[in-house]
Amino acid sequence: MVRKSSVLILVIAVVALGLMPLCIQEETDALEPMDYKVSTPGFFPEDDMIGLTIGNGHSKTIMIYIQNYTDHVLDIAFYSLKGSDDIYADDILNLTLMPAGDDEGKDLVKQPFTLNVKEITSSNSDVRVALEIFITDLFDDTYSIQTIKFNIDVVSSFDTSGNFNKFLGFIDNTLPGPFNQPIVPFFTTLVVFFVTALLIVKLLVPVLSDMLSDTTSDKDRKRFRTLLTLGIVIAAIALFIDPGLKILGADVNWIYIVNKIAMTILVIVLAITIWKVYMIFIESTLSKLGRMGDSKVDISLLPLFAMFGKLILWAGGIAAILHIFGMDLSGILISAGIVTLGITLGAQSVLSQFFSGIILLLTRPFSKGDYVVIDDVNYIVKDIKLMYTELFGDEFDRITTMPNNVVASATVVNMTKNDRTFRLYIFIQIPYDIEVEKVEKVLLEVAEESDLVIHDNTRYKKPAVKLIEFQDACIQLRLDVTIKDYASKSTVQSSLKKELYVRLAENGIEMPYNRLEVKILDDVVDEKSTA
């Protein structure tokens, strides 16, 4: 019996000796609060919790700093506990803290902790959220837990408590029954919104209509007023939806869905209305400015203004709709920037045409109907577009389409920009045996008698004859006259030349021409005959 007791005591002693190091290690090597530090703005160890206010569909981020004061590597794990399904926190991956005094500064980490509130939610107060931080010493597997507590007030834009059964959403319905029901302030508020819209229409539409050009047709004026009226009324109804549903105390989900639909329809209707009104207004304004004497602005700039207006409305409308549905525009903008860069690099010629077109429309070196000379070729401007310019031949027998970057880089001579009159030069050749004064007199008589020539010598140069060159077989003279319109240059020149030919012939003045004189030497012929 004694022998068995001795064996049992020996076994107990061996087990106790084996467990003793573990007990001693846990008591002496456990992580202590002074081995690390957890801090965050607004949070101190003596504080019970951090108070936050977050709106529905929004989030807030708190920065958490963790400092390692030990000579061991620490593992940091995060776990969040929330008191409401309407709040959620972004996941945080495990972190590693290097020993204190690390050369790269990795003994300190800065970790953002983001709390998000769902978009479809009601207002709520005193929602508790806890962030537990598990700090483990990787050398001996001891750990410590640090807890940061948050008290969150959720403020929802769909909250109906402050608007329920109130006129305009803020005046209490104190009417006796049965008029104390929410339907009464609902329809009353609708009438107020509608009447306000009509008052705005009554005051604003006539003012904007009067700003249109006098040349605007009655049909366009009526369409202008109708579009403005329709847009304002639809905008008023769309803006009424949110307070109207809150007055009725509708469910949060219904308010969310109906508001999204109403705002989307509002954006689309407003975009279309603004576009139509904008085009009528711009067309009227450009027509009005085009009638001013020195104005470089006229109806030909309409495509340019239309393009810019369309780009702004499209971009603004799409961005507004995406924002309504809570989409992040930053990623879209970055992607659009990358795509734009690729398009820019791959379509430099097209972009060059486009920007050259804008420059031509703004600087206005020529306008529709002008007679221009481009690279020594005569053209008549048919139309100026953003990408190219259409040009008639000088006889209207062909249409040349020229890219705007080519036009912008060429030397363009506008023959009719400021004045359609033109100084016409007609060259005449006379023999050396004719008196120059006699020919000059005939030329000036023809010019003075012609109805095709301008005779206002106070504003324009009078007809003149100039000796240009002594040639091998003749003298070259030039008759200078001013004609009424450059467009009739070819016709006038032809008529004057015919008249000059007849009058010079009547005065015994013959035009020189190349002649071949053949002389037969009689002596040479006789010798050949004798032989």
Salt bridges, closest charged atoms under 4 A:
ASP71 OD1 - HIS72 NE2 3.33
GLU104 OE1 - LYS106 NZ 3.25
GLU119 OE2 - LYS260 NZ 2.81
ASP137 OD2 - HIS72 ND1 2.68
ASP172 OD1 - LYS166 NZ 3.64
ASP220 OD1 - ARG223 NH2 3.47
ASP242 OD2 - LYS246 NZ 3.28
ASP298 OD2 - ARG364 NH2 3.00
ASP383 OD2 - LYS385 NZ 3.15
GLU390 OE1 - LYS382 NZ 2.97
ASP397 OD1 - ARG398 NH1 3.06
GLU445 OE1 - ARG503 NH2 3.41
GLU448 OE1 - HIS455 ND1 3.78
GLU449 OE1 - ARG503 NH1 2.98
ASP480 OD2 - LYS466 NZ 3.77
ASP480 OD1 - ARG478 NE 2.71
ASP485 OD1 - ARG420 NE 3.12
GLU499 OE2 - ARG503 NH1 3.55
